[in-house]
Amino acid sequence: MINFKNIKKEFPILKTKVNGKDLVYLDNAATTQKPKSVINKITEVYENYNANVHRGIYSLSEKSTEMYENTRENIVKFINAKSIKEIVFTRNCTESINLVANSWAKNLCMPGDEIIVSILEHHSNLVPWQEVSKVKGAKLIYVPLLKSGELDMDFFINSFSDRTKLVCVTGMSNVLGIKTDLKRIIKSAHQNNVKVLVDAAQLAGHSIIDVQDLDADFLAFSSHKMLGPTGVGVLYAKEEILEEMYPYIFGGDMIRSVDKENSVYADLPTRFEAGTPNFADIIAFDEALKFLNDIGLENIEKYERNLFLYAKSKLEKMKNLELYIPENHEICGGIISFNVLGVHAHDVASILDQEGICIRAGMLCAQPLVKDFLKENAVARISFYLYNDEEDVEKLVTGLEKVTRIFE
Ligand SMILES: Cc1ncc(COP(=O)(O)O)c(C=O)c1O
């Protein structure tokens, strides 16, 4: 049995007071807090072996290169990729998706081609595809959501044509917490000879990801949303697809040889990692992977699910809340969006802040979903991680009671 109570102690920031109150951090879908081991690792790099990677023929650089590549090897294991050639480091999930848009989709799409997205998507998995569509004259097709919270699979399956080039879908909605049926989506796409990009920003570090079992073609995520440092993203892509892709950022490190007129590019995955990478944070990201592996993703998923159920039961008892929880909440992870009736979500967030409680409010970078599906201009959102507990939920409820009193 994992003692989740002890986990809180590993996160120095959780001892902080905000506006004189104990910090209750419920904005994990935006970014997560960092355990001591990750913070210490960043210091360790700069104090002991800070030297650029892949360049120096001296011990310090060899050490930082080894540590940097060690993180890549552990990411291979974390998502069950086949080899390090399939793991490209980027700055964040957004950049990983843009890499696919620029290096793969823009070279492949022709006027009249189609890209399927879902209405659940975060702007990061939407705007790059709008841009590809604009530049290449392709068309975006939106898969709607059923009342149950599931994507409309009949619509999805009927959307395929011989012009469909790509499906882009989130593994978990950052607004509704819905986990999509990735296996089914990918299987039907492949039956239609269409590749699939999975936005795993909210899934990685919360659920087990097995890219071989999913048979995903591309999968993108950010380190900062799974206990790791900011400025580190990952793009997984099948080796044979990466081999076909043409880089879109050029310069040092991504080349094998350079003449006055032409260059030969490096092997995978370095070809897609031009310039000095964020090696210190990438090295520290390995500590986040270790932390998550030690607890076990199955345990984390179960724990967050229980916290979701606890929060749902408490919030449902409050009369003045509109909860955006789908009918089939079995498919939800630890995210709940809501509104306090008659109160703007920004006011809710500001009053909770006075109580030391951090939540997100607004469009949550998912305007089509919030405006067209929820028919709202803003929502409030709580999102859990492994260091949250029932006490955090109780403090939230007390904070929301205060919001109601102020606006009564
Ligand atoms: C579902 C989803 N996709 C993509 C992103 C973008 O992540 P990043 O800002 O780290 O690139 C987010 C961030 O909130 C997200 O929730």
The ligand as an SDF file (V2000), in Angstrom:
LIG
                    3D

 16 16  0  0  0  0  0  0  0  0999 V2000
   -4.7060   18.5950  -23.2780 C   0  0  0  0  0  0  0  0  0  0  0  0
   -3.5430   19.5290  -23.4020 C   0  0  0  0  0  0  0  0  0  0  0  0
   -2.8080   19.5030  -24.5010 N   0  0  0  0  0  0  0  0  0  0  0  0
   -1.7400   20.3010  -24.6730 C   0  0  0  0  0  0  0  0  0  0  0  0
   -1.3720   21.1860  -23.7010 C   0  0  0  0  0  0  0  0  0  0  0  0
   -0.1950   22.0700  -23.9310 C   0  0  0  0  0  0  0  0  0  0  0  0
    0.8430   21.7820  -23.0440 O   0  0  0  0  0  0  0  0  0  0  0  0
    2.1060   22.7240  -23.0070 P   0  0  0  0  0  0  0  0  0  0  0  0
    1.6090   24.0940  -22.6900 O   0  0  0  0  0  0  0  0  0  0  0  0
    2.9650   22.1530  -21.9500 O   0  0  0  0  0  0  0  0  0  0  0  0
    2.7120   22.6740  -24.3660 O   0  0  0  0  0  0  0  0  0  0  0  0
   -2.1130   21.2710  -22.5310 C   0  0  0  0  0  0  0  0  0  0  0  0
   -1.7840   22.2580  -21.4900 C   0  0  0  0  0  0  0  0  0  0  0  0
   -2.5730   22.5800  -20.6250 O   0  0  0  0  0  0  0  0  0  0  0  0
   -3.2290   20.4130  -22.3760 C   0  0  0  0  0  0  0  0  0  0  0  0
   -3.9820   20.4350  -21.2560 O   0  0  0  0  0  0  0  0  0  0  0  0
  1  2  1  0
  2  3  1  0
  2 15  2  0
  3  4  2  0
  4  5  1  0
  5  6  1  0
  5 12  2  0
  6  7  1  0
  7  8  1  0
  8  9  2  0
  8 10  1  0
  8 11  1  0
 12 13  1  0
 12 15  1  0
 13 14  2  0
 15 16  1  0
M  END
$$$$
